[in-house]
């Protein structure tokens, strides 16, 4: 399996739009990030947690597809 | 709004019992209505809470804890729902701890249209008064 890079967008917890924030500011645990679309404040830690969960699901789906492909290739060789 | 109160209620129950989201669930009934009324000092009915639960389910802030559960029974927080509840709580705490000048400044910013309108009215009235005063 090749190394892959995944871009997982951080989405607003309220309106599910991709969060657009000031890229120069460094955010840390306990900060609130304001969504430009809906104006709601999002907790930094919760955003990270939800984004990690989403990222894990995306990676798992990809790994499943790769494993299925590999199994199909193995069975093709035996035929 | 009622849906945020519902999410905060679940979050409070999780934190008070030291349980994770998977271990805590609620059913929408009169006891939850009474809890929310007393905690948030608001008037809401069972129908309001059911509507709020529908909203939370559609936005995937809540989910049913098992397949086959009835619409308003055994509802659990999802990670997104917990994030929404925590964000609301932190925003409320941050708003409450602002100094007085900042509160006034934020109030003026939020209602800037009203202040501009009042300024225009005062300007027009002053102009009219001056005109009528000057004409013989």
Backbone of each chain as ProteinMPNN parsed JSONL, in Angstrom:
{"seq_chain_A": "XXXXXXXXXXXXXXXXXXXXXXXXXXXXXXXXXXXXXXXXXXXXXXXXXXXXXXXXXXXXXXXXXXXXXXXXXXXXXXX", "coords_chain_A": {"N_chain_A": [[0.842, -1.203, 0.0], [0.504, 2.239, -0.845], [1.873, 5.28, 0.568], [-0.412, 7.702, 1.62], [-1.928, 10.97, 1.442], [-4.359, 12.727, 3.206], [-6.789, 15.227, 2.918], [-8.633, 16.676, 5.254], [-11.353, 18.613, 5.716], [-12.036, 21.091, 8.206], [-15.077, 21.346, 9.697], [-17.832, 23.486, 10.474], [-19.57, 22.983, 13.494], [-22.216, 23.613, 13.705], [-23.445, 24.527, 11.257], [-22.278, 22.967, 9.356], [-20.589, 23.936, 7.369], [-17.444, 24.502, 5.721], [-14.967, 25.605, 7.886], [-13.716, 28.869, 7.885], [-10.978, 30.527, 8.864], [-8.677, 32.929, 10.384], [-5.545, 32.396, 9.16], [-3.122, 33.065, 10.223], [-3.302, 33.237, 12.929], [-2.659, 31.352, 15.873], [-4.381, 28.657, 17.104], [-5.613, 27.228, 20.152], [-6.296, 24.72, 22.705], [-9.398, 25.303, 24.254], [-10.033, 27.626, 22.945], [-12.395, 29.613, 21.065], [-13.807, 29.342, 17.89], [-15.042, 31.399, 15.426], [-17.606, 30.864, 13.118], [-17.782, 31.886, 9.756], [-20.007, 31.733, 8.206], [-22.412, 31.097, 9.671], [-22.056, 32.421, 12.033], [-21.756, 31.278, 14.545], [-20.005, 30.275, 17.531], [-17.395, 27.943, 17.708], [-16.159, 25.321, 19.662], [-12.735, 24.656, 20.087], [-11.515, 22.177, 20.872], [-13.616, 20.336, 20.527], [-14.04, 20.573, 17.789], [-11.627, 19.536, 16.787], [-11.832, 16.91, 17.706], [-14.137, 15.935, 16.353], [-13.32, 16.261, 13.716], [-11.144, 14.528, 13.664], [-12.491, 12.079, 14.015], [-13.982, 12.018, 11.647], [-11.884, 11.939, 9.795], [-10.712, 9.478, 10.466], [-12.749, 7.724, 9.677], [-12.765, 8.171, 6.89], [-10.199, 7.274, 6.197], [-10.384, 4.587, 7.006], [-12.346, 3.613, 5.234], [-10.988, 3.84, 2.831], [-8.838, 2.103, 3.283], [-10.222, -0.319, 3.515], [-11.166, -0.578, 0.903], [-8.759, -0.842, -0.464], [-7.784, -3.234, 0.634], [-9.747, -5.039, -0.219], [-9.302, -4.899, -2.95], [-6.717, -5.969, -3.074], [-7.203, -8.601, -2.187], [-8.841, -9.505, -4.259], [-7.026, -9.439, -6.355], [-5.223, -11.388, -5.458], [-6.806, -13.727, -5.569], [-7.256, -13.807, -8.267], [-4.755, -14.416, -9.259], [-4.494, -17.06, -8.376], [-6.378, -18.315, -9.875]], "CA_chain_A": [[0.0, 0.0, 0.0], [1.319, 3.445, -0.92], [1.541, 6.325, 1.545], [-1.378, 8.661, 1.059], [-2.234, 12.148, 2.26], [-5.792, 13.048, 3.158], [-7.152, 16.578, 3.364], [-9.947, 16.617, 5.905], [-11.713, 19.993, 6.08], [-12.668, 21.291, 9.511], [-16.405, 21.892, 9.412], [-18.559, 24.101, 11.586], [-20.435, 22.003, 14.153], [-23.61, 24.063, 13.643], [-24.009, 24.601, 9.901], [-21.556, 21.99, 8.537], [-19.798, 24.559, 6.303], [-16.014, 24.469, 6.022], [-14.594, 26.758, 8.696], [-12.675, 29.729, 7.335], [-10.471, 31.369, 9.954], [-7.416, 33.614, 10.153], [-4.506, 31.364, 9.141], [-1.926, 33.506, 10.958], [-3.509, 33.047, 14.372], [-2.519, 29.973, 16.347], [-5.475, 28.326, 18.018], [-5.241, 26.195, 21.112], [-7.4, 24.164, 23.482], [-10.152, 26.307, 24.999], [-10.4, 28.757, 22.089], [-13.661, 29.52, 20.321], [-13.597, 29.788, 16.509], [-16.323, 31.884, 14.887], [-17.902, 30.466, 11.737], [-18.114, 33.074, 8.965], [-21.308, 31.538, 7.552], [-23.561, 31.161, 10.582], [-21.752, 33.295, 13.158], [-21.688, 30.565, 15.824], [-18.662, 29.981, 18.048], [-17.13, 26.508, 17.801], [-15.099, 24.947, 20.614], [-11.566, 24.11, 19.373], [-11.312, 20.746, 21.193], [-14.698, 19.554, 19.905], [-13.774, 20.58, 16.339], [-10.534, 18.602, 16.527], [-12.334, 15.556, 17.937], [-15.063, 15.559, 15.266], [-12.523, 16.153, 12.479], [-10.369, 13.279, 13.762], [-13.431, 10.969, 13.769], [-14.28, 12.022, 10.202], [-10.666, 11.497, 9.126], [-10.576, 8.021, 10.706], [-13.736, 7.026, 8.819], [-12.309, 8.275, 5.489], [-9.038, 6.391, 6.046], [-10.868, 3.195, 7.113], [-13.032, 3.269, 3.971], [-9.942, 3.687, 1.824], [-8.089, 0.878, 3.608], [-11.113, -1.454, 3.155], [-11.182, -0.705, -0.578], [-7.437, -1.354, -0.869], [-7.695, -4.648, 1.039], [-10.625, -5.805, -1.136], [-8.595, -4.956, -4.246], [-5.601, -6.891, -2.933], [-7.76, -9.953, -2.135], [-9.301, -9.863, -5.619], [-5.82, -9.709, -7.146], [-4.665, -12.674, -5.007], [-7.641, -14.815, -6.093], [-7.075, -13.83, -9.727], [-3.484, -15.107, -9.498], [-4.706, -18.495, -8.147], [-7.202, -18.852, -10.988]], "C_chain_A": [[0.879, 1.255, 0.0], [0.912, 4.401, 0.201], [0.595, 7.321, 0.886], [-1.551, 9.837, 2.008], [-3.717, 12.459, 2.102], [-5.993, 14.48, 3.649], [-8.549, 16.524, 3.949], [-10.314, 18.043, 6.312], [-12.35, 20.039, 7.471], [-14.0, 21.988, 9.26], [-17.045, 22.447, 10.672], [-19.518, 23.06, 12.166], [-21.908, 22.331, 13.954], [-24.179, 23.977, 12.237], [-23.304, 23.673, 8.918], [-20.823, 22.603, 7.343], [-18.325, 24.484, 6.701], [-15.636, 25.757, 6.746], [-13.484, 27.55, 8.026], [-12.228, 30.664, 8.457], [-9.157, 32.014, 9.537], [-6.284, 32.599, 10.263], [-3.255, 31.775, 9.928], [-2.067, 33.285, 12.463], [-3.342, 31.582, 14.731], [-3.606, 29.69, 17.366], [-5.042, 27.199, 18.95], [-6.487, 25.742, 21.872], [-8.077, 25.256, 24.305], [-10.571, 27.501, 24.17], [-11.76, 28.505, 21.446], [-13.416, 30.095, 18.926], [-14.946, 30.172, 15.908], [-16.464, 31.455, 13.428], [-18.359, 31.707, 10.957], [-19.501, 32.963, 8.34], [-22.463, 31.755, 8.52], [-23.299, 32.024, 11.814], [-21.651, 32.607, 14.506], [-20.228, 30.308, 16.214], [-18.503, 28.479, 18.235], [-15.967, 26.262, 18.752], [-13.981, 24.22, 19.88], [-11.432, 22.608, 19.596], [-12.372, 19.875, 20.524], [-14.492, 19.476, 18.393], [-12.716, 19.547, 15.992], [-11.034, 17.168, 16.652], [-13.21, 15.077, 16.786], [-14.296, 15.375, 13.957], [-11.698, 14.875, 12.485], [-11.26, 12.087, 13.452], [-13.742, 10.861, 12.279], [-13.084, 11.48, 9.429], [-10.464, 9.996, 9.268], [-11.519, 7.244, 9.802], [-13.274, 7.025, 7.374], [-11.154, 7.303, 5.251], [-9.476, 4.928, 6.081], [-11.535, 2.737, 5.823], [-12.004, 2.984, 2.882], [-9.155, 2.393, 2.036], [-8.921, -0.353, 3.224], [-11.082, -1.694, 1.654], [-9.869, -1.303, -1.051], [-7.315, -2.834, -0.541], [-8.555, -5.514, 0.12], [-9.945, -5.98, -2.485], [-7.472, -5.982, -4.186], [-6.098, -8.334, -2.921], [-8.2, -10.414, -3.523], [-8.1, -10.216, -6.481], [-5.219, -11.062, -6.779], [-5.462, -13.827, -5.622], [-7.505, -14.92, -7.61], [-5.815, -14.601, -10.068], [-3.671, -16.622, -9.38], [-5.534, -19.12, -9.253], [-6.296, -19.099, -12.178]], "O_chain_A": [[1.863, 1.337, 0.736], [-0.206, 4.355, 0.713], [0.791, 7.723, -0.261], [-1.349, 9.716, 3.216], [-4.252, 12.453, 0.993], [-5.433, 14.885, 4.668], [-9.53, 16.348, 3.227], [-9.65, 18.624, 7.17], [-13.102, 19.143, 7.857], [-14.048, 23.076, 8.686], [-16.832, 21.949, 11.777], [-20.193, 22.345, 11.426], [-22.759, 21.443, 14.023], [-25.261, 23.427, 12.032], [-23.699, 23.602, 7.755], [-20.468, 21.889, 6.405], [-18.003, 24.411, 7.886], [-15.942, 26.856, 6.285], [-12.451, 27.0, 7.646], [-13.006, 31.488, 8.937], [-8.595, 31.699, 8.488], [-6.078, 32.006, 11.322], [-2.425, 30.928, 10.26], [-1.072, 33.161, 13.178], [-3.803, 30.69, 14.02], [-3.736, 30.396, 18.366], [-4.229, 26.345, 18.596], [-7.574, 26.296, 21.708], [-7.405, 26.042, 24.974], [-11.378, 28.314, 24.622], [-12.21, 27.368, 21.303], [-12.885, 31.197, 18.788], [-15.877, 29.367, 15.885], [-15.561, 31.655, 12.615], [-19.202, 32.473, 11.423], [-20.105, 33.975, 7.984], [-23.389, 32.511, 8.226], [-24.229, 32.326, 12.563], [-21.478, 33.28, 15.523], [-19.35, 30.148, 15.365], [-19.352, 27.821, 18.837], [-14.925, 26.911, 18.661], [-14.239, 23.274, 19.135], [-11.257, 21.848, 18.643], [-12.062, 18.799, 20.013], [-14.739, 18.435, 17.784], [-12.867, 18.781, 15.041], [-10.713, 16.313, 15.826], [-13.052, 13.958, 16.299], [-14.578, 14.459, 13.185], [-11.559, 14.211, 11.458], [-10.858, 11.183, 12.72], [-13.764, 9.767, 11.715], [-13.241, 10.664, 8.521], [-10.092, 9.319, 8.309], [-11.137, 6.225, 9.228], [-13.371, 6.004, 6.694], [-11.124, 6.597, 4.243], [-9.002, 4.118, 5.284], [-11.319, 1.614, 5.37], [-12.127, 2.026, 2.12], [-8.846, 1.68, 1.082], [-8.388, -1.316, 2.673], [-10.986, -2.829, 1.186], [-9.854, -2.166, -1.929], [-6.798, -3.607, -1.348], [-8.138, -6.603, -0.275], [-9.996, -7.052, -3.089], [-7.288, -6.768, -5.115], [-5.501, -9.201, -3.56], [-7.965, -11.557, -3.915], [-8.143, -11.178, -7.248], [-4.762, -11.801, -7.65], [-4.883, -14.786, -6.133], [-7.626, -16.01, -8.171], [-5.788, -15.354, -11.041], [-3.101, -17.387, -10.158], [-5.408, -20.311, -9.537], [-6.761, -19.547, -13.225]]}, "seq_chain_B": "XXXXXXXXXXXXXXXXXXXXXXXXXXXXXXXXXXXXXXXXXXXXXXXXXXXXXXXXXXXXXXXXXXXXXXXXXXXXXXXXXXXXXXXXXXXXXXXXXXXXXXXXXXXXXXXXXXXXXXXXXXXXXXXXXXXXXXXX", "coords_chain_B": {"N_chain_B": [[-32.45, 28.63, 22.514], [-34.554, 25.811, 22.137], [-33.476, 23.357, 21.283], [-30.754, 23.537, 21.86], [-30.842, 23.643, 24.61], [-31.746, 21.104, 25.17], [-29.589, 19.535, 24.292], [-27.61, 20.464, 26.03], [-28.654, 19.586, 28.412], [-28.361, 16.814, 28.221], [-25.578, 16.717, 28.07], [-24.883, 17.712, 30.583], [-25.879, 15.665, 32.163], [-24.233, 13.581, 31.415], [-21.746, 14.525, 32.315], [-22.188, 14.822, 35.051], [-22.56, 12.229, 35.917], [-20.231, 11.058, 35.181], [-20.066, 9.646, 32.818], [-19.737, 8.275, 29.45], [-20.823, 9.394, 26.156], [-22.078, 7.232, 24.975], [-23.177, 5.879, 27.079], [-25.21, 7.306, 28.176], [-28.585, 8.161, 27.848], [-31.655, 9.685, 26.807], [-35.248, 9.911, 27.047], [-37.831, 11.616, 25.401], [-40.037, 13.067, 27.397], [-42.536, 14.116, 29.828], [-41.08, 14.522, 32.17], [-38.518, 15.327, 31.359], [-39.182, 17.717, 30.144], [-40.007, 19.182, 32.4], [-37.59, 19.262, 33.79], [-35.968, 20.796, 32.066], [-37.404, 23.157, 31.996], [-37.13, 24.066, 34.642], [-34.36, 24.268, 34.909], [-33.476, 26.069, 32.92], [-35.189, 28.126, 33.15], [-37.442, 28.607, 31.45], [-40.312, 28.639, 29.237], [-41.527, 25.829, 27.879], [-43.11, 23.356, 25.86], [-44.131, 19.863, 25.669], [-44.43, 19.283, 23.0], [-42.793, 21.224, 21.835], [-40.322, 20.314, 22.647], [-40.234, 17.856, 21.39], [-40.194, 18.664, 18.747], [-37.746, 19.984, 18.779], [-36.102, 17.784, 19.254], [-36.464, 16.395, 16.869], [-35.202, 18.156, 15.138], [-32.576, 18.014, 16.104], [-32.008, 15.332, 15.58], [-32.137, 15.314, 12.794], [-29.979, 16.917, 12.177], [-27.989, 15.334, 12.994], [-27.062, 15.592, 15.601], [-28.096, 14.254, 17.655], [-28.727, 10.754, 18.229], [-30.366, 7.554, 17.85], [-30.083, 5.162, 20.437], [-30.27, 2.474, 19.98], [-31.209, 0.227, 17.29], [-34.52, 0.273, 16.073], [-35.603, 1.649, 18.115], [-38.128, 3.831, 19.433], [-39.281, 6.965, 18.016], [-38.782, 9.155, 19.857], [-37.403, 8.037, 21.923], [-34.76, 6.879, 24.024], [-32.465, 8.538, 23.246], [-29.258, 9.535, 22.213], [-26.264, 11.531, 22.631], [-24.358, 12.607, 19.828], [-20.868, 12.802, 18.736], [-20.695, 15.274, 17.383], [-22.964, 16.581, 18.355], [-22.294, 16.765, 21.087], [-20.146, 18.477, 20.834], [-21.442, 20.77, 19.892], [-23.042, 21.409, 22.124], [-21.055, 21.896, 24.084], [-19.705, 24.036, 22.884], [-21.686, 26.003, 22.866], [-22.031, 26.341, 25.617], [-19.503, 27.283, 26.391], [-19.381, 29.647, 24.914], [-21.448, 31.091, 26.102], [-20.409, 31.38, 28.69], [-18.137, 32.887, 28.111], [-19.335, 35.204, 27.136], [-20.658, 36.091, 29.413], [-18.566, 36.755, 31.077], [-17.471, 39.047, 30.091], [-16.077, 42.394, 30.306], [-17.87, 45.409, 31.335], [-17.629, 47.565, 29.485], [-16.934, 46.232, 27.145], [-19.223, 44.728, 26.777], [-21.053, 46.744, 26.211], [-19.932, 47.775, 23.9], [-20.132, 45.53, 22.202], [-22.904, 45.324, 22.118], [-23.578, 47.665, 20.775], [-22.321, 47.186, 18.34], [-23.772, 44.941, 17.466], [-26.26, 46.069, 17.11], [-25.952, 48.048, 15.21], [-27.237, 49.091, 12.963], [-29.617, 50.127, 13.981], [-28.654, 52.211, 15.592], [-27.507, 53.865, 13.64], [-29.813, 54.584, 12.231], [-31.187, 55.995, 14.261], [-29.405, 58.106, 14.586], [-29.659, 59.35, 12.083], [-32.326, 60.184, 12.211], [-32.21, 62.015, 14.348], [-30.469, 63.86, 13.201], [-32.02, 64.799, 10.994], [-34.225, 65.885, 12.326], [-32.979, 67.915, 13.808], [-32.067, 69.517, 11.713], [-34.501, 70.317, 10.543], [-35.611, 71.729, 12.677], [-33.811, 73.844, 12.864], [-34.199, 75.028, 10.367], [-36.896, 75.859, 10.535], [-36.641, 77.578, 12.617], [-35.043, 79.555, 11.594], [-36.535, 80.639, 9.447], [-38.626, 83.484, 8.91]], "CA_chain_B": [[-33.329, 27.793, 21.705], [-34.855, 24.574, 22.88], [-32.595, 22.227, 20.918], [-29.492, 23.669, 22.597], [-31.119, 23.278, 26.014], [-31.837, 19.641, 25.202], [-28.22, 19.007, 24.184], [-26.895, 20.786, 27.275], [-29.206, 18.715, 29.451], [-27.685, 15.52, 28.06], [-24.163, 16.897, 28.408], [-24.813, 17.835, 32.048], [-26.111, 14.331, 32.743], [-22.993, 12.82, 31.159], [-20.652, 15.002, 33.168], [-22.493, 14.613, 36.48], [-22.433, 10.803, 36.254], [-18.924, 10.575, 34.729], [-20.298, 8.627, 31.785], [-19.518, 8.714, 28.069], [-22.071, 9.642, 25.418], [-22.74, 5.953, 24.668], [-23.803, 5.313, 28.275], [-26.3, 8.172, 28.638], [-29.631, 8.4, 26.843], [-32.892, 10.212, 27.381], [-36.479, 9.813, 26.252], [-38.552, 12.891, 25.494], [-41.305, 12.936, 28.102], [-42.85, 15.29, 30.659], [-40.033, 14.758, 33.187], [-37.459, 16.113, 30.712], [-39.75, 19.07, 29.966], [-39.948, 19.848, 33.714], [-36.162, 19.508, 34.093], [-35.477, 21.9, 31.232], [-38.113, 24.378, 32.443], [-36.577, 24.56, 35.915], [-32.929, 24.584, 34.772], [-33.238, 27.211, 32.03], [-36.187, 29.16, 33.439], [-38.112, 28.897, 30.187], [-41.581, 27.938, 29.045], [-41.579, 25.017, 26.665], [-44.05, 22.244, 26.002], [-43.639, 18.571, 25.186], [-44.354, 19.374, 21.53], [-41.593, 22.013, 21.513], [-39.155, 19.446, 22.872], [-40.241, 16.839, 20.326], [-39.74, 19.351, 17.532], [-36.298, 20.192, 18.96], [-35.454, 16.476, 19.092], [-36.478, 16.121, 15.414], [-34.156, 19.012, 14.558], [-31.265, 17.463, 16.501], [-31.826, 14.06, 14.858], [-31.875, 15.585, 11.377], [-28.629, 17.494, 12.058], [-27.057, 14.333, 13.541], [-26.554, 15.968, 16.916], [-28.58, 13.153, 18.488], [-29.024, 9.525, 17.485], [-31.016, 6.539, 18.677], [-29.033, 4.304, 21.008], [-30.358, 1.146, 19.364], [-32.134, 0.129, 16.16], [-35.875, -0.105, 16.46], [-36.109, 2.515, 19.188], [-39.18, 4.742, 18.958], [-38.743, 8.253, 17.572], [-38.301, 10.048, 20.929], [-36.907, 7.245, 23.051], [-33.349, 6.464, 24.099], [-31.657, 9.384, 22.368], [-27.896, 9.772, 22.712], [-25.492, 12.581, 21.964], [-23.275, 12.226, 18.913], [-19.723, 13.687, 18.987], [-21.023, 16.624, 16.901], [-23.912, 17.151, 19.311], [-21.549, 17.124, 22.298], [-19.372, 19.663, 20.469], [-22.375, 21.91, 19.83], [-23.419, 21.75, 23.509], [-19.875, 22.485, 24.757], [-19.444, 25.339, 22.262], [-22.716, 26.937, 23.361], [-21.761, 26.604, 27.026], [-18.296, 28.116, 26.479], [-19.714, 30.97, 24.374], [-22.248, 31.768, 27.129], [-19.487, 31.745, 29.782], [-17.275, 33.981, 27.629], [-20.169, 36.404, 27.042], [-20.98, 36.536, 30.779], [-17.38, 37.255, 31.777], [-16.94, 40.24, 29.435], [-16.238, 43.626, 31.097], [-19.037, 46.224, 30.97], [-17.354, 48.334, 28.259], [-16.971, 45.293, 26.021], [-20.64, 44.369, 26.572], [-21.685, 47.893, 25.542], [-19.378, 47.83, 22.541], [-20.729, 44.43, 21.434], [-24.316, 45.652, 21.918], [-23.636, 48.687, 19.728], [-21.954, 46.523, 17.076], [-24.876, 44.068, 17.034], [-27.435, 46.88, 16.758], [-25.388, 49.234, 14.55], [-28.248, 49.64, 12.058], [-30.553, 50.926, 14.795], [-27.964, 53.447, 16.002], [-27.385, 54.71, 12.435], [-31.16, 55.116, 11.981], [-31.458, 57.022, 15.285], [-28.555, 59.249, 14.247], [-30.275, 60.032, 10.93], [-33.562, 60.846, 12.684], [-31.787, 63.18, 15.14], [-29.922, 64.836, 12.243], [-33.124, 65.392, 10.217], [-35.026, 66.712, 13.256], [-32.171, 69.108, 14.11], [-32.075, 70.34, 10.5], [-35.845, 70.897, 10.399], [-35.769, 72.732, 13.746], [-32.984, 74.994, 12.486], [-34.854, 75.677, 9.222], [-38.109, 76.555, 11.009], [-36.225, 78.651, 13.528], [-34.458, 80.628, 10.796], [-37.534, 81.292, 8.568], [-39.393, 84.5, 9.668]], "C_chain_B": [[-33.413, 26.4, 22.32], [-33.908, 23.433, 22.546], [-31.26, 22.301, 21.655], [-29.674, 23.312, 24.072], [-31.17, 21.765, 26.157], [-30.446, 19.021, 25.167], [-27.445, 19.268, 25.465], [-27.374, 19.913, 28.415], [-28.523, 17.351, 29.424], [-26.224, 15.619, 28.477], [-23.981, 16.98, 29.925], [-24.978, 16.473, 32.716], [-24.872, 13.459, 32.578], [-21.925, 13.209, 32.159], [-20.928, 14.74, 34.648], [-22.339, 13.147, 36.876], [-21.098, 10.226, 35.795], [-19.025, 9.524, 33.644], [-19.966, 9.192, 30.409], [-20.868, 8.851, 27.37], [-22.827, 8.34, 25.152], [-23.516, 5.405, 25.864], [-25.008, 6.129, 28.752], [-27.31, 8.373, 27.52], [-30.859, 8.943, 27.549], [-34.055, 9.905, 26.461], [-37.249, 11.108, 26.477], [-39.913, 12.635, 26.136], [-41.46, 14.132, 29.047], [-41.749, 15.579, 31.687], [-38.878, 15.583, 32.603], [-37.926, 17.549, 30.505], [-39.631, 19.835, 31.284], [-38.514, 20.188, 34.093], [-35.662, 20.744, 33.355], [-36.128, 23.218, 31.655], [-37.451, 24.941, 33.696], [-35.117, 24.989, 35.749], [-32.699, 25.873, 33.991], [-34.258, 28.321, 32.205], [-36.918, 29.593, 32.171], [-39.434, 28.152, 30.115], [-41.5, 27.139, 27.761], [-42.485, 23.823, 26.923], [-43.404, 20.958, 25.491], [-43.5, 18.602, 23.659], [-43.122, 20.156, 21.083], [-40.36, 21.122, 21.612], [-39.073, 18.36, 21.798], [-39.746, 17.439, 19.019], [-38.232, 19.585, 17.589], [-35.537, 18.885, 18.754], [-35.395, 16.096, 17.603], [-35.361, 16.896, 14.723], [-32.77, 18.426, 14.85], [-30.98, 16.144, 15.777], [-31.47, 14.316, 13.403], [-30.469, 16.155, 11.179], [-27.552, 16.555, 12.585], [-26.348, 14.849, 14.787], [-26.992, 14.936, 17.941], [-28.764, 11.923, 17.595], [-29.735, 8.574, 18.442], [-29.954, 5.576, 19.173], [-29.124, 2.871, 20.509], [-31.373, 1.17, 18.241], [-33.502, -0.285, 16.668], [-36.423, 0.727, 17.607], [-37.168, 3.451, 18.607], [-38.564, 6.126, 18.73], [-38.119, 9.075, 18.69], [-37.801, 9.284, 22.137], [-35.43, 6.949, 22.883], [-32.476, 7.228, 23.093], [-30.315, 9.663, 23.025], [-27.27, 10.942, 21.978], [-24.51, 11.966, 20.975], [-22.074, 13.124, 19.243], [-19.996, 15.127, 18.524], [-21.976, 17.312, 17.88], [-23.237, 17.583, 20.599], [-20.723, 18.377, 22.046], [-20.235, 20.912, 20.435], [-22.726, 22.367, 21.244], [-22.259, 22.433, 24.233], [-19.597, 23.883, 24.203], [-20.429, 26.386, 22.785], [-22.432, 27.336, 24.798], [-20.562, 27.549, 27.168], [-18.583, 29.53, 25.979], [-20.519, 31.769, 25.408], [-21.359, 32.225, 28.298], [-18.611, 32.919, 29.372], [-18.068, 35.289, 27.58], [-20.451, 36.979, 28.435], [-19.772, 37.177, 31.463], [-16.752, 38.465, 31.08], [-17.038, 41.433, 30.375], [-17.383, 44.476, 30.529], [-18.822, 46.976, 29.663], [-17.442, 47.44, 27.031], [-18.424, 44.897, 25.723], [-21.341, 45.491, 25.817], [-21.228, 47.963, 24.098], [-20.006, 46.741, 21.658], [-22.201, 44.711, 21.137], [-24.457, 46.655, 20.782], [-23.314, 48.072, 18.366], [-23.114, 45.681, 16.554], [-26.083, 44.87, 16.548], [-27.011, 48.138, 16.007], [-26.409, 49.889, 13.618], [-29.212, 50.561, 12.787], [-29.923, 52.257, 15.187], [-27.794, 54.396, 14.817], [-28.727, 55.367, 12.138], [-31.499, 56.234, 12.971], [-30.661, 58.283, 14.997], [-29.144, 60.054, 13.098], [-31.512, 60.795, 11.369], [-33.2, 62.115, 13.456], [-31.26, 64.273, 14.22], [-31.015, 65.554, 11.472], [-33.947, 66.325, 11.098], [-34.29, 68.005, 13.571], [-32.191, 70.069, 12.931], [-33.413, 71.051, 10.331], [-36.069, 72.006, 11.438], [-35.019, 74.006, 13.389], [-33.649, 75.77, 11.345], [-36.061, 76.48, 9.685], [-37.752, 77.713, 11.925], [-35.754, 79.85, 12.714], [-35.492, 81.349, 9.947], [-38.386, 82.269, 9.402], [-40.882, 84.176, 9.688]], "O_chain_B": [[-32.468, 25.901, 22.932], [-33.569, 22.631, 23.416], [-30.695, 21.275, 22.033], [-28.777, 22.752, 24.701], [-30.693, 21.21, 27.147], [-30.155, 18.093, 25.921], [-26.709, 18.402, 25.938], [-26.591, 19.538, 29.287], [-28.156, 16.804, 30.464], [-25.694, 14.732, 29.147], [-23.05, 16.398, 30.481], [-24.308, 16.164, 33.702], [-24.505, 12.699, 33.475], [-21.282, 12.357, 32.771], [-20.003, 14.465, 35.412], [-22.025, 12.844, 38.027], [-20.844, 9.037, 35.989], [-18.188, 8.626, 33.55], [-19.916, 10.406, 30.214], [-21.909, 8.479, 27.912], [-24.057, 8.33, 25.108], [-24.405, 4.57, 25.699], [-25.745, 5.688, 29.634], [-26.948, 8.71, 26.393], [-31.075, 8.694, 28.735], [-33.882, 9.67, 25.265], [-37.312, 11.628, 27.592], [-40.815, 12.069, 25.519], [-40.627, 15.038, 29.063], [-41.51, 16.735, 32.036], [-38.325, 16.444, 33.288], [-37.149, 18.489, 30.674], [-39.209, 20.992, 31.298], [-38.242, 21.255, 34.644], [-35.02, 21.618, 33.937], [-35.479, 24.264, 31.668], [-37.236, 26.149, 33.802], [-34.681, 25.957, 36.371], [-31.837, 26.676, 34.348], [-34.211, 29.334, 31.506], [-37.003, 30.78, 31.858], [-39.656, 27.173, 30.826], [-41.413, 27.71, 26.674], [-42.608, 23.345, 28.051], [-42.294, 20.963, 24.958], [-42.57, 18.02, 23.1], [-42.483, 19.81, 20.09], [-39.47, 21.175, 20.763], [-37.986, 17.992, 21.355], [-38.983, 16.815, 18.281], [-37.526, 19.413, 16.595], [-34.462, 18.873, 18.155], [-34.398, 15.543, 17.137], [-34.669, 16.376, 13.849], [-31.912, 18.352, 13.97], [-29.838, 15.873, 15.404], [-30.616, 13.635, 12.836], [-29.837, 15.914, 10.15], [-26.372, 16.901, 12.628], [-25.168, 14.569, 14.998], [-26.343, 14.759, 18.972], [-28.933, 12.034, 16.38], [-29.715, 8.752, 19.66], [-29.038, 5.212, 18.436], [-28.15, 2.124, 20.604], [-32.279, 2.003, 18.22], [-33.619, -1.097, 17.586], [-37.565, 0.541, 18.027], [-37.109, 3.816, 17.433], [-37.461, 6.41, 19.198], [-37.041, 9.64, 18.507], [-37.776, 9.813, 23.248], [-34.921, 6.792, 21.774], [-31.844, 6.638, 22.216], [-30.232, 9.979, 24.212], [-27.674, 11.301, 20.872], [-23.905, 10.93, 21.251], [-22.236, 14.113, 19.957], [-19.585, 16.082, 19.182], [-21.808, 18.491, 18.192], [-23.557, 18.636, 21.15], [-20.604, 19.238, 22.918], [-19.821, 21.979, 20.889], [-22.711, 23.563, 21.536], [-22.459, 23.436, 24.918], [-19.29, 24.804, 24.959], [-20.045, 27.512, 23.104], [-22.567, 28.502, 25.168], [-20.594, 28.493, 27.958], [-18.089, 30.503, 26.549], [-20.305, 32.97, 25.574], [-21.537, 33.322, 28.827], [-18.365, 33.83, 30.162], [-17.552, 36.35, 27.933], [-20.479, 38.197, 28.618], [-19.931, 38.04, 32.327], [-15.642, 38.872, 31.422], [-17.975, 41.503, 31.171], [-17.807, 44.283, 29.389], [-19.72, 47.028, 28.822], [-17.968, 47.848, 25.996], [-18.807, 44.749, 24.562], [-22.123, 45.239, 24.901], [-22.028, 48.181, 23.188], [-20.368, 46.999, 20.51], [-22.697, 44.388, 20.057], [-25.338, 46.524, 19.932], [-23.953, 48.394, 17.365], [-23.413, 45.695, 15.36], [-26.835, 44.415, 15.686], [-27.643, 49.185, 16.15], [-26.44, 51.114, 13.5], [-29.578, 51.626, 12.29], [-30.57, 53.303, 15.124], [-27.924, 55.609, 14.978], [-28.786, 56.557, 11.83], [-32.026, 57.279, 12.587], [-31.17, 59.394, 15.142], [-29.136, 61.285, 13.125], [-31.724, 61.932, 10.946], [-33.805, 63.166, 13.247], [-31.55, 65.454, 14.412], [-30.96, 66.773, 11.305], [-34.323, 67.419, 10.676], [-34.899, 69.074, 13.6], [-32.315, 71.281, 13.109], [-33.457, 72.239, 10.014], [-36.627, 73.062, 11.138], [-35.524, 75.112, 13.586], [-33.667, 77.001, 11.347], [-36.241, 77.632, 9.288], [-38.474, 78.707, 11.998], [-36.012, 81.0, 13.069], [-35.362, 82.554, 9.73], [-38.823, 81.911, 10.495], [-41.668, 84.919, 10.276]]}, "name": "protein", "num_of_chains": 2, "seq": "XXXXXXXXXXXXXXXXXXXXXXXXXXXXXXXXXXXXXXXXXXXXXXXXXXXXXXXXXXXXXXXXXXXXXXXXXXXXXXXXXXXXXXXXXXXXXXXXXXXXXXXXXXXXXXXXXXXXXXXXXXXXXXXXXXXXXXXXXXXXXXXXXXXXXXXXXXXXXXXXXXXXXXXXXXXXXXXXXXXXXXXXXXXXXXXXXXXXXXXXXXXXXXXXXXXXXXX"}
